[in-house]
Amino acid sequence: MTLRKLPLILFLWILCAFAAHAQTTTLSDVRGRQVRLELPAKRVALGFYFEDYLAISGEQGWGNVVGISRDAWKVWRPDSWRLYVARMPALARLADFGEVEAMSFSVEKLIELKPDVLVLADWQFQGLGSEVERIGAAGIPIVVVDYNAQKLESHLASTTLLGAIAGKPERARAINKDYRDAIAQIRQRLERADLPQPRVYAEFGNKGPAEYGFTYGKNMWGAMIEQAGGVNIAKPFVEWWGPINPEQILAARPDVVLISGTETSKNPSAMRMGQGVARKDAAARLAGYAMRAGWDSLPAVKGRRIYGVYQGASRTQADYTMVQYLAKVLYPGLFDDIDPERNYLEFYRKYLPVVPQGTFMTDLAALR
């Protein structure tokens, strides 16, 4: 072999090695769409579910992410964003292609990034409407995942899809096992106990006690209430999420009330939960909801069964810990051996590069 031939042979070897690792594959996403793309993806655009992708890809694999819908992280969960930027400074410099709900999504900016794949939440895919066709025409495959539905099947399928895209199927399987086992444990205990189902009302407390925020029907906290063995009083009135007539809450007489919150403090009376939120502050804000007109007649208020939960911990791979918490407060004594908040933080220790500090679940007892 002459030295002159070595560069060509080396080039061919590298080309074959790359081809052996990158394979054209057809994935079936959560909408049943058949998506053809090369896996693992080398240039990924993420619309949502950022921590979920990072939990699978790891920090090194996150380097393949070329753009995100930044507001869905930085604005919705500002303290979480700052925590990750402190650990991963490059995150702050990552390209932003806009956000669907804020109507700032830019197909042009997305195309400029030349991603191998765009990962969207199902609600984002639906919200984009005809823009989906423009993205497809630009040769960008879209894979739809869905943790918002809070269905076991869609959770597992979404994690499997992210594992395929990131080239980390083993890690995805481990996360799915944790989720499947936790939900199965709850179901088995509830079936054995065969207790009356408590009535539950859930509300996103971003507007504060003076104004009623969104409640949930089939998805998110509504679906999680059912996973935890409760009866969601809003389901007959709200299909997905939206407002409910306060009189319907009084008429339904919930046994348990859940108020969710995030770290944001734009509204000074809003429910605050999450990274950097002190437990007493969260409990004090929670107490304000018990003072609503007519609520003193509710069984939930009379029994002090009002609970605060972290909105950012719903619709994620770790939200089985929130289902654990709901089951624990819905059925006192049945889940005493389970520590949901510890399990939530353990998920971070196991799969993510940061561990948040704050309040993710609370009750009125924290005021004492």
Beta strands, then each sheet from edge to edge (+ up, - down):
strand 1: 23-28
strand 2: 34-39
strand 3: 44-46
strand 4: 65-68
strand 5: 95-96
strand 6: 117-121
strand 7: 142-145
strand 8: 199-204
strand 9: 215-216
strand 10: 231-232
strand 11: 241-242
strand 12: 256-261
strand 13: 274-275
strand 14: 306-310
strand 15: 358-359
strand 16: 361-363
sheet 1: 1+ 2-
sheet 2: 5+ 4+ 3+ 6+ 7+
sheet 3: 10+ 8+ 12+ 14+ 16-
sheet 4: 9+ 11-
sheet 5: 13+ 15-
end
